Amino acid sequence: MDATDALNEIAFWLERELAPTFKVQAFRKAAGIIAGLSADEVAERVHDGRMKSTKGIGDSTFAVISEAVDGAVPDRLETLRERNTQPLASGGAELRAQLRGDLHSHSDWSDGTTSIELMVDGARFLGREYQALTDHSPTLTVANGLSPERLSEQLEVVAGIDSTHGVRLLSGIEVDILESGELDQQPELLGRLDVVVASVHSKLRADSIVMTQRMLGGIRDPHTNVLGHCTGRLVSGSRGTRPPSEFDAARVFAACAEHDVAVEINSRPERQDPPDDLIQLALEAGCLFSIDSDAHAPGQLDFLSYGAERAAANGVPAERIVTTWPVDRLLEWTHAKR
């Protein structure tokens, strides 16, 4: 098999398993090193010893490249494939099968770990019909949020990728809801995007009145399509835990229903956001939902399994989940208010 493909697939499965970043990056880096070489050049360098001495190629990655060059599926890849034969979540299988796409993911343009192209490759590998690229907005400097100039540049890149892959790449942003309730990007640019996910990332311990007004401002903006990880909570993971923000959920979800904004069911295992009781409140309020991965690496795109399990357990009907919709219907909905 192709050695570059083997290295990238190993990284994909490791990302899916939430392996340490340094392990994943060893395979991604090696793939990048040999990506520009022809198959003959890779084989020649393996056989004459140059590959083994190449900076950035370690014992594990060299073994994978050598086995691929010899015409075999590398042992490391075989093991990972066998270990990842089952879905990440046991529940929600019927709903998971109805999901067509994902409206929340990140690339290395902000705080993701890989290129846009590799994220699209991951979506295609998983059989997605569409994938939204939603890198962060300027105020979130810790995540290398996109200035208006960088977002404009990214739009050109997305337009070039759209027709060259077997999955529809949608332009988008995860835009901060500022303390004022305004969205953290130029309205003209937001109007050019396919999908706008609006989230709160700062001052998460503000009192309920302040947080509610802030969220309502973001929801009422006509560019907003999805309210991202609404409580901001963390229940596990390397960042530790964080309690949910306090806000008037009844008012927030009523506004989502009124302004046709979907409530995100964030599939990251460390978020599980919203909690089950808030999913029930959003259901009662008549909200739409979007099951999203919030992936920061290709393998994490498969986190949708976790979101599908939680949505099914809470009785969320598939027809109220926008990521079960065909892309034409989805885009008609996202552009309807603009």
C-alpha positions as CSV (number, residue, x, y, z in Angstrom):
1,M,0.0,0.0,0.0
2,D,1.0,3.6,-0.3
3,A,3.4,4.5,2.6
4,T,2.0,8.0,3.0
5,D,-1.5,6.7,3.2
6,A,-0.5,4.1,5.7
7,L,1.2,6.6,8.0
8,N,-1.8,9.0,7.8
9,E,-4.3,6.2,8.5
10,I,-2.3,5.1,11.6
11,A,-2.5,8.7,12.8
12,F,-6.2,8.7,12.1
13,W,-6.9,5.7,14.3
14,L,-4.7,7.0,17.1
15,E,-6.6,10.3,17.0
16,R,-9.8,8.4,17.2
17,E,-8.5,6.6,20.3
18,L,-7.3,10.0,21.9
19,A,-3.7,8.8,21.9
20,P,-1.1,11.3,23.1
21,T,-0.5,14.0,20.6
22,F,3.3,13.3,20.3
23,K,2.5,9.7,19.1
24,V,0.1,11.0,16.5
25,Q,2.4,13.7,15.3
26,A,5.2,11.2,14.8
27,F,3.2,9.5,12.0
28,R,1.7,12.8,10.6
29,K,5.2,14.3,10.4
30,A,6.7,11.2,8.7
31,A,3.8,11.2,6.2
32,G,4.6,14.9,5.4
33,I,8.2,14.1,4.9
34,I,7.6,11.4,2.2
35,A,4.5,12.9,0.7
36,G,6.4,14.7,-2.0
37,L,8.3,11.6,-3.1
38,S,7.2,9.2,-5.8
39,A,6.7,5.5,-4.8
40,D,9.9,4.6,-6.6
41,E,11.8,7.3,-4.7
42,V,10.5,6.1,-1.3
43,A,11.4,2.5,-2.2
44,E,14.9,3.5,-3.3
45,R,15.5,5.5,-0.1
46,V,14.3,2.6,2.1
47,H,16.6,0.1,0.3
48,D,19.7,2.2,0.2
49,G,19.4,3.3,3.9
50,R,18.7,7.0,3.3
51,M,15.2,6.8,4.7
52,K,16.2,5.3,8.0
53,S,18.7,8.2,8.5
54,T,16.2,10.9,7.5
55,K,15.4,13.4,10.2
56,G,11.9,13.0,11.4
57,I,11.7,9.3,10.5
58,G,12.0,7.1,13.6
59,D,12.1,3.4,14.1
60,S,8.3,3.0,14.3
61,T,7.6,5.1,11.2
62,F,10.5,3.5,9.3
63,A,9.0,0.1,10.0
64,V,5.6,1.2,8.6
65,I,7.2,2.7,5.4
66,S,9.4,-0.4,4.9
67,E,6.4,-2.8,5.2
68,A,4.3,-0.7,2.8
69,V,7.2,-0.5,0.3
70,D,7.4,-4.3,0.4
71,G,3.7,-4.6,-0.6
72,A,2.2,-5.4,2.8
73,V,-0.3,-3.7,5.1
74,P,2.0,-2.6,7.9
75,D,1.6,-4.6,11.2
76,R,0.9,-1.4,13.2
77,L,-1.9,-0.5,10.9
78,E,-3.4,-4.0,10.9
79,T,-3.5,-3.9,14.7
80,L,-5.2,-0.5,14.8
81,R,-7.8,-1.5,12.2
82,E,-8.6,-4.6,14.2
83,R,-8.8,-2.6,17.5
84,N,-11.2,0.0,15.9
85,T,-13.7,-2.3,14.2
86,Q,-16.5,-1.3,16.6
87,P,-18.2,2.1,16.7
88,L,-17.0,4.4,19.5
89,A,-20.4,4.3,21.2
90,S,-22.7,1.3,21.4
91,G,-26.0,3.2,21.4
92,G,-27.6,5.3,18.8
93,A,-26.7,3.1,15.9
94,E,-29.9,3.9,13.9
95,L,-29.5,7.6,14.4
96,R,-25.7,7.5,13.7
97,A,-26.5,5.9,10.3
98,Q,-28.7,8.8,9.4
99,L,-26.1,11.5,10.0
100,R,-24.9,13.0,6.7
101,G,-22.4,15.6,7.9
102,D,-20.8,17.6,10.6
103,L,-21.0,21.4,11.2
104,H,-18.1,21.9,13.6
105,S,-14.4,21.1,13.0
106,H,-11.0,22.8,13.1
107,S,-7.8,22.8,11.0
108,D,-4.3,24.0,11.6
109,W,-5.5,27.4,10.5
110,S,-6.6,27.9,14.1
111,D,-6.1,25.2,16.9
112,G,-6.5,22.0,14.9
113,T,-3.6,19.7,14.3
114,T,-3.7,19.1,10.6
115,S,-4.3,20.7,7.2
116,I,-7.7,21.4,5.8
117,E,-7.0,18.8,3.1
118,L,-6.4,16.1,5.8
119,M,-9.6,17.0,7.6
120,V,-11.5,16.6,4.4
121,D,-9.8,13.2,3.7
122,G,-10.9,12.1,7.2
123,A,-14.5,13.1,6.5
124,R,-14.4,11.2,3.2
125,F,-12.9,8.1,4.8
126,L,-15.9,8.1,7.2
127,G,-18.3,8.4,4.4
128,R,-19.6,11.9,5.2
129,E,-21.5,13.8,2.6
130,Y,-20.4,17.2,3.9
131,Q,-18.1,18.7,6.5
132,A,-18.0,22.3,7.7
133,L,-14.7,23.9,8.5
134,T,-15.2,26.2,11.5
135,D,-12.0,27.6,12.7
136,H,-12.0,30.2,15.5
137,S,-12.5,33.9,15.3
138,P,-10.0,36.7,16.1
139,T,-10.6,37.3,19.8
140,L,-9.6,33.7,20.7
141,T,-5.9,34.4,20.3
142,V,-5.0,31.4,22.3
143,A,-6.5,29.3,19.5
144,N,-4.9,31.4,16.7
145,G,-8.3,32.8,15.7
146,L,-8.7,34.0,12.1
147,S,-8.5,37.7,11.4
148,P,-10.8,39.0,8.6
149,E,-7.8,38.9,6.3
150,R,-7.0,35.2,7.1
151,L,-10.6,34.2,6.9
152,S,-10.9,35.8,3.5
153,E,-7.8,33.8,2.4
154,Q,-9.2,30.6,3.9
155,L,-12.4,31.1,1.9
156,E,-10.4,31.0,-1.3
157,V,-8.7,27.7,-0.1
158,V,-12.0,26.1,0.7
159,A,-13.5,27.1,-2.7
160,G,-10.5,25.3,-4.3
161,I,-10.9,22.1,-2.3
162,D,-14.7,21.9,-2.6
163,S,-14.9,20.3,-6.1
164,T,-11.7,18.1,-5.8
165,H,-12.8,15.8,-3.0
166,G,-15.6,13.2,-2.6
167,V,-17.1,15.2,0.3
168,R,-18.7,18.7,0.2
169,L,-16.5,21.1,2.2
170,L,-18.6,23.9,3.7
171,S,-17.1,27.2,4.6
172,G,-17.7,28.3,8.2
173,I,-16.5,29.7,11.5
174,E,-16.8,29.0,15.2
175,V,-17.3,32.7,16.1
176,D,-17.0,33.9,19.7
177,I,-20.1,35.5,21.2
178,L,-18.4,38.6,22.8
179,E,-19.4,40.0,26.2
180,S,-21.6,42.5,24.4
181,G,-23.5,39.7,22.7
182,E,-22.0,40.7,19.3
183,L,-20.3,38.2,17.1
184,D,-16.5,38.3,16.8
185,Q,-16.2,38.8,13.0
186,Q,-17.2,41.3,10.3
187,P,-20.8,40.8,9.3
188,E,-19.9,41.0,5.6
189,L,-17.6,38.0,6.0
190,L,-20.1,36.1,8.1
191,G,-22.7,36.6,5.3
192,R,-20.4,34.8,2.9
193,L,-20.1,31.6,5.0
194,D,-22.1,28.5,4.7
195,V,-22.3,27.8,8.4
196,V,-21.8,30.0,11.5
197,V,-21.4,28.3,14.9
198,A,-21.6,30.8,17.7
199,S,-20.0,29.9,21.1
200,V,-19.0,31.5,24.3
201,H,-15.3,30.8,25.2
202,S,-14.5,33.5,27.9
203,K,-15.8,34.7,31.2
204,L,-17.6,31.4,31.6
205,R,-18.2,32.0,35.4
206,A,-20.2,35.2,34.8
207,D,-23.5,35.4,36.6
208,S,-26.6,34.0,35.1
209,I,-28.2,37.4,34.1
210,V,-25.0,38.5,32.3
211,M,-24.4,35.2,30.6
212,T,-28.0,34.9,29.4
213,Q,-28.0,38.4,27.9
214,R,-24.7,37.6,26.1
215,M,-26.0,34.4,24.7
216,L,-29.3,35.9,23.6
217,G,-27.4,38.6,21.7
218,G,-25.5,35.9,19.7
219,I,-28.6,33.9,19.1
220,R,-30.5,36.9,17.7
221,D,-27.8,37.8,15.2
222,P,-29.2,36.7,11.8
223,H,-25.9,35.1,10.9
224,T,-26.0,32.5,13.7
225,N,-27.0,29.0,12.7
226,V,-25.8,26.9,15.6
227,L,-25.3,27.6,19.3
228,G,-22.1,25.8,20.1
229,H,-21.3,23.8,23.4
230,C,-23.8,26.0,25.3
231,T,-22.6,25.4,28.9
232,G,-18.9,25.3,28.2
233,R,-18.5,22.5,30.7
234,L,-15.7,19.9,30.8
235,V,-16.4,16.5,32.4
236,S,-13.0,14.9,31.9
237,G,-9.8,15.1,29.9
238,S,-6.3,16.7,30.0
239,R,-7.7,20.2,30.7
240,G,-9.4,18.9,33.9
241,T,-13.1,19.5,34.7
242,R,-15.1,22.7,34.5
243,P,-18.7,23.3,35.8
244,P,-21.3,24.4,33.3
245,S,-22.0,28.1,32.9
246,E,-25.1,29.5,34.5
247,F,-27.8,31.0,32.3
248,D,-31.5,31.0,31.9
249,A,-31.8,27.9,29.7
250,A,-35.6,28.4,29.2
251,R,-35.0,31.8,27.7
252,V,-32.0,30.8,25.7
253,F,-33.7,27.8,24.1
254,A,-36.9,29.7,23.4
255,A,-34.7,32.2,21.5
256,C,-33.0,29.4,19.6
257,A,-36.5,28.1,18.6
258,E,-37.7,31.6,17.7
259,H,-34.6,32.5,15.6
260,D,-34.2,29.1,14.0
261,V,-30.8,28.4,15.7
262,A,-29.9,24.8,16.2
263,V,-28.6,23.7,19.6
264,E,-25.4,21.8,19.2
265,I,-25.0,18.4,20.8
266,N,-21.2,18.5,21.1
267,S,-19.8,15.0,20.6
268,R,-16.4,15.5,22.3
269,P,-16.2,13.0,25.1
270,E,-14.7,15.6,27.5
271,R,-17.6,18.0,26.9
272,Q,-20.9,16.0,26.5
273,D,-22.5,19.4,26.1
274,P,-25.4,20.1,26.7
275,P,-26.1,17.9,29.7
276,D,-29.1,15.6,29.4
277,D,-31.5,17.8,31.3
278,L,-30.8,20.7,29.0
279,I,-31.3,18.6,25.9
280,Q,-34.7,17.8,27.3
281,L,-35.4,21.5,27.8
282,A,-34.4,22.3,24.3
283,L,-36.6,19.5,23.0
284,E,-39.6,20.9,24.9
285,A,-38.8,24.4,23.6
286,G,-39.1,23.1,20.0
287,C,-35.4,23.6,19.1
288,L,-33.5,22.1,16.2
289,F,-30.3,20.3,17.0
290,S,-26.9,19.8,15.3
291,I,-24.8,16.7,16.3
292,D,-21.2,17.9,15.7
293,S,-17.8,16.4,16.4
294,D,-15.9,19.6,17.3
295,A,-12.9,17.7,15.8
296,H,-9.4,19.1,16.0
297,A,-7.9,16.2,14.1
298,P,-9.2,13.8,11.4
299,G,-9.7,10.8,13.7
300,Q,-11.8,12.9,16.0
301,L,-14.4,13.3,13.3
302,D,-15.7,9.9,14.3
303,F,-16.8,11.4,17.7
304,L,-20.2,11.9,16.1
305,S,-20.9,8.4,17.5
306,Y,-21.0,9.8,21.0
307,G,-23.3,12.6,20.1
308,A,-25.7,10.2,18.3
309,E,-25.8,8.0,21.3
310,R,-26.7,10.9,23.6
311,A,-29.3,12.3,21.2
312,A,-31.0,8.9,20.8
313,A,-31.0,8.3,24.6
314,N,-32.8,11.6,25.0
315,G,-35.3,10.9,22.3
316,V,-34.3,13.6,19.9
317,P,-36.1,12.9,16.6
318,A,-33.9,12.6,13.5
319,E,-35.9,15.1,11.6
320,R,-35.0,17.8,14.1
321,I,-31.3,17.1,13.7
322,V,-30.0,19.3,10.9
323,T,-27.0,17.1,10.3
324,T,-29.3,14.4,9.0
325,W,-30.5,16.7,6.3
326,P,-29.2,16.5,2.7
327,V,-26.7,19.3,1.9
328,D,-29.1,21.3,-0.3
329,R,-31.7,21.4,2.4
330,L,-29.1,22.3,5.0
331,L,-27.7,25.2,3.0
332,E,-31.2,26.5,2.3
333,W,-31.7,26.6,6.1
334,T,-28.3,28.2,7.0
335,H,-28.8,31.0,4.4
336,A,-32.4,31.6,5.0
337,K,-32.0,34.4,7.5
338,R,-29.2,36.3,5.8
